[in-house]
Amino acid sequence: MRCCAEVSEANLESPVAQGYAKDMSTAANIREKLARELFQSFCVRLSSGDKYVISSPDLVVVMKSEMFIAKPNSDDHVFVPLLHVAAVESQNGGNGNGSAGTRRRKRK
């Protein structure tokens, strides 16, 4: 009796492994957008058709397999599994006030 599955190229090409790799690239893409010096809002589209506009990098936490999104000026929030993120889209027109984005605060 084996206690662990063997790792092979066949296992790495399985749908589960491909889903995990997609989660990693999705998380990296979101983290890159959040870390930009001049933050530009973007939209996260889910496989269900729901979408969330990320208007501030302070409202999002990307974890290993899911993402926490807080809605501005409220106590509402949602946990989104990264597996369900279908697209990460840039918002055209910046943040709506004529500038390209908002400068990210320096952390102390």
Order of alpha helices (4+ residues) and beta strands (2+ residues): alpha-alpha-beta-beta-beta-beta-beta-beta-beta-beta
